[in-house]
């Protein structure tokens, strides 16, 4: 997906719980500015929800989950794929 960035959801957790809010904020700030719309995807849409929730917990309000995720995007040749 063009302009996609990788943030494995496991990097937002410690002992099965979200990192403290300040640390979550640092993770998202490293990838985007605070006003940027964030669209989360993964293989099938499930773990993207963890990322979206963590973003909201960190104070991001413009958050979307692309529930079709890579399964839908990669299967349709009309969508661009960056290699």
N, C-alpha and C positions, 0 to 999 in steps of 0.2 A: 504494500500500500504506500503510495507516494507520501513523503513527509512523516511516515510513522516512526515512532521511537519505542524502544523496548524498555519496559519496566516490569520484570517478573513480580507477581504478587507476593511471593515469599520474601522479597526485600522490604515489604511493608509490615511484616509480622515478626514478633518475638514470642516464643512459647505459646503460639496459637492465638495471640492477641495483637491488635494493632500497636505499632510503635507509638510513643507519645506524640501528641499533636505537633509539637515543634519539629520533631524529626520527620514526620509525614510531610509537613510543609516544605522542609528542605528538599525532600525527594522530588516533589512536584515542581518546586521552584527551579530545580536544576534542569528540568526538561521543558518548561514553558513559563511564560509570564502569567501573572495573576489574573489578568483580564481575558486570557485566551480561552476559547471554547475547547474543551477536552472531549474527545470521542474515543471511548475505550472499546477495544475488540480483543479477541483471543481466538482460539481454535473454533469454539462453538458458542461463545457468549457467556458462559458460566463464570469463569474467573475474571472476565471483564467487569462483572458486577462487584467483585471484591475491590478492584481498582477504583471504580466509580464511588463506592461508599467511602473508601479511604480518602479520596480527593475531597469529598463533601465534608468529612470529619476534619480535614485540614483547612477548611474554609473556602474551598472552591465551590462556586455556585453554578457555573456554566458547564454542566457535566451531562454527557449522553453516553448510552451504551448502544453500540451497533450490534444488535443481537444476532444478525446473520453472520457476523464475524468472518474469519478467514474461510470458513466452509462455504459461505455464499460468495464472497468476493473472489476467491481463487478459482471457483468453478465457472465463472462467467468471463468469457474472453473480452467482453466490452470494457471491463474494468482494468486499469493499468496496473502492472506488476513491476516493481523495481527490484532488480537483481543485484 
